[in-house]
């Protein structure tokens, strides 16, 4: 960066000149042209002032000479008086000759200086006229250059506006392309999901084991979320032979008694089924059925038995024993608490999905 004060080179980005300390603030072209106009104007004024001073000096010298010449006759008069009053023997001719010589030398010198002054004044005037012409030419050139710069600046602004508009259009196009690309990806993923879902449905149709696990009983599928707060679900299963040892009538009376005491009663097996969206189904895991005394109780028991799955339900389990007593007597040691934490995964899943609280197995 070139210093505008001393014209020395400085590194780009330096705030002050390293030689003169002048601030290195970049001026725009308009400010430089304005400063050049002011400098030319000041130079012209200085030249005109200098010319005026030179002319005044010559006038002063001319005035001195005039007064000098005016003093010569006075000196001659005084000399004549001196001769008349006591200097009669003085050689008048010699005095006159000397005065003439002196006056001639003075006149010659005065004429020479006047000629010099006239030449200086003429030269100064010609120089001033030349400088004035150069100044006017420079001012005209600067004004023309300034107009051209302003025109170029307007062109640059117009070009900048057009460039900004093009950039905005390019950005909008880029955003639109990005949105379209995102939409293509979304549609592609959606197609892949649909294809995968169709493939999964095909697999599940052949292998229902991949379907959703749902508990069901003689009344249909069970929704554990639909169980009312405080409700107790009880399932009755009968272990029968060709000669049943329990009466169906007595079992019916027992079921009625249980319902009167607000138990929700189902009859028959409760099991878990794997079911697909296409309707394919397959039994999975364990069930509550006539063999539950054997493979749910630990240690194993024989019918009749009553199983419950929360320790807080012990009193209810005794109440259930008393309500089914008319159908069959259940010994105290066959009222069994089954700890869910000791069950297998599929057993716990059936217990959760069926929401069963009691399993009653009657028979032999």
N, C-alpha and C positions, 0 to 999 in steps of 0.2 A: 504494500500500500504506500503510495507516494504522499509525503507531507505537503499540504497546500501552502505552507508558510516558508519552508526552507528547501523543498523539492528533494529531500532525502528519502531513500527507500526504507520501508519498515515492514516487518512480517505481517501477514494477513491476520486480522483479529486483534492487533495491538491497539489499546485505547488511546495512547499518547505517543507523540514522536519521540524517538530515542535521542535525537540531536537537540531540538529546540523546545521540546515539551508541549508543542501545540497539540490540542485534542485531534485525534484522527477520526473525526465523524464524517462519514460519507455524505457528500452533498448530492442532491439530485441535479440533473442537468439544468433545470430552470433556475435553480438558485445560483449555479456557477455563472450562467449567462448574465443574470441580474448583477452579480458581483463584478463581472467584467465590464458591464456598462457603467457601473458606478466608478470603477477604477479609471476608465477612459475619460469620464467626465471630470474627475479630479485632476488628471494629468493635463487636460486642456485648460482648466482654470489656472493651474500652477504656471503653465507656459504663458498664458495671457498676462498673469500677474507679474511674471519675470520681465516680460517685454515692457510692460508699463513702468516698472522700476528703472529699467535701462534708459527709457526715454526721459523720465524725470531727472535722472542723473545728468544726462546730456544738457537738458534745459538749464539745470543748476549751473553747469560749467559755462554755458552761453551767458547766463546772467552775470556770472563773475567777470567774464571778459568784457561785457558791456560796461559794468561798473569800473573795470580797470581802464577801459578806453576813455570813459568819462573823466577819470581822474587825471589823465595826461594833460588836458588843457589847463586844469586847475593848477597842476604843478608848474606848467610853463608861466602861468600868470604870477604865481608866487616867486618864480625865479626872476621874472621881469621886474617885479617890485624890489626884490633884493638888489638888483643891479642899479635901479634908479635911486635907491636909498643907501648908497655907500659902496656899491660894487661897480662903479663906473669904469674902472680900469680893467674889469673882467672881459675876457675875450668873448664877445657875444657870438661871433661866428662859430667859434669852437663849441660853445654851449649848444647852439642851434643844431650844429652838425651831429653832436653827440645825442641830442634829444631825438633827432630825426632817425638816427641809427637805431636807438633804443626802441623808439615807437615802431619802426619798420619791422624789427625782430619780433616785437610783441604782436603786431598785426599778422605777420606771417604765421607765427605759432597759433594765434587765435583762428585764423582761416583754416590752418591744417586740422586743428581740433574740431572746428565746425564741420569740415568735410568728413572727418572720421565719424563724428556723431551722426551726420546725415547718412553715411554708408551703414553704420551700425543700425540706425533706426530703420533704414530701408531693408536691410538683411533680416532684422527681427520681424518686421512686418511680413516679409515674404515667407519667412520660416513659420510665423504664426498662421499665415494663410494656408501653407502646405500642411501644417499640423492639423489645422481646422478641417481641411479637406480629408486628410487621413482619418481623423476622428469620425467625421460624418460617414465616410466609407465603412469604417469599422463598425459604427453603430448600425448602419444599414445591414452589413453582413451578419452582425449579431442578431438583429431583429429578424432577419430572414431565417437564420439558423434556429432561433427560438421558435418561430412559426413551424418550421419543419419538425423540430423536436416535439412540439405540442401535437402536430398532426400524427407523428409516429406514435406518440403516447396514446392518442385516441385509438389508433389502429391496434396497438398492443392490448388496450383494454377490451376492444371488440373481440380480438382473438382469444383473450383470456376467458371472456364470457362464453364464446363458442366452445372453447376447450372444456370449461366447467360443465356446460350442457352435455357435451359428448361423454364426459366422465359419469355424469348422473345417469344418462341413458345406458351406458355400459354397466353401471352398478345395478340398475333396475333389471337389465337383461340377465346379469349374473344371478341376482336373487330369484328371478323367475325360473331360470334353469335349475338352480338348487332346489326350489320348491318342486319342480317337475321330477327331478331325480329322486327326491324324498318320496314323492307319490308313487313313483315306479317301484322303489324299494318296498313301500308299504303294501302295494298290490301284490308284489312278488312274494312277500312274507305271508300275506293273506292266502294266496294260492297254495303256498307250501303248507300252511296250517290246514287248509281245507283238504288237500291231498293226504296229509298225515292223518287227519281225523277220519277220512274215508278208509284209509288203510287200517287204522286202529279198529274201526267198526267192522271191517272184514275179518280181522284177527279175532275180535271178540265174538263175532257170529259163530266162528268155528270153535273157539275156546272161551266159553262163558266165564271161566274162572277169573278172567281179567276184568269182569264187570264189577259193579258196585255191590258191596255186601249189605244185605237187608235181612232183618229178622222177620219171621212171620209165624203165625199160629193159625188155629182153625178159623179165626175171624178175618184173616188177611194179613197184609203187611203192617208192621208196627212202626210208628213214628215216636221215638223216645222223647222228642221235644214237645209232643202233644200231651204228655202225662201231666195232669193237674198237680199243683203243689200239695203235698200231704197224702196223695193217693197211694194205695198199696196194691200192687199187681200180684196175683196168685194164680199158679197153673196147677191143675189136677191131672194126674196120669194114673191109669189103672193097669196093674200087672195081672193079667187074667190067664187062666187056663180053660180047658174045655168044661171044667166044673168050677165056675167062679165062686170065691168065698165071700164076695161082697155083693150086696143087692143094689141093683140100679136104682130102685126106688129110694133106698136109704142114701145113696150117693146124691140123688137129686135133692133130697131134703137137706143134706149137708151143704150143698151148693147154695140153696136158698138162704140158709142161716148165715153163710159167709157174706152173701150180698147184703143181707139185712144189717150186717155189721160194717158195711161200707168197703168191703174188699171187692176189687175188680177181678172177676174169675174167668179164666179160659179153660177149656177142656181139650186134652190131647197134647201132642208134641209141639214144642216151640223149637224151631231150628233156624239156621242162617242159610241164606241163598245168595249166590253170586248172580246178578242179573245185569244184562247189557241193555243199551238203548234200543237195540233191534228186537228185544223181547226174549232173547235166549237166556236160559237160566240153568243153574247147576247148584246142588246142595254142597255146602262146604262146612268144615269144622264140626263142632259138637252140637248136641241138641238136649233139651229137657224132655225126657220121655220116661217110659216105664223102667228103664235101666239106670236112671240117674242115681239111685241109692248106691249103686256099685261104683260108677266111675266119676262121680262128683264128690262123694264123701271120702274123707281120710280120717281114720281107716275106713275101708269099704263096709257097707251095711247092706241089709236085705229089706225088702218091703215088709211092712209099711214103714215109711220114714217121712220126715218133714225137714226140708233144707231151707235155711234162711242165710242172707248174705251181708247183713249188717248186725253188728253186736247189739246195737240199740233196739233191734227188733225182737229180742228174746222173749219179752212179755207177750208180744203179739203172736209169736210162734206157739206159746203155750195156749193162748186164746184160740188159735186155729186148731190145735189138737183137741180142745174141748168142743169146738163147733162141729168137727167131723167124727166125734166119738160115736155118734149114732150109727154111722156107716161102718167104722172099724176103729178099734182101740190102737193108738200109737204109743209104744213104750217111751218112757222119758229118755232112755239112752239113744233113741232114734230121732230125737229132735236135735238136729246137728247144725252147728254154725260152720259155714264154709268161708274161709278167709280168701277174698278175691286176690290178694297179693301173692297167694301161693298157687294160683291157677295159671294155666298156659295162656299164650297170646290169644288163641282162637276162643278159649273158654271165656276170657275176660271180654272179648269183643262181643260174643253172644249175650253176655250178661248186660253190657252197656246198651247194645242196640235193641234188646227186648225190654229193658227197664223192669225186669222181673225181680220181685222181692222174696217170694216164697215158691217152693216147688213141693207139692204134696203127692206122694206115690202111695196108693192103696192097693191091696191085693196080696198075693203070695209069691 
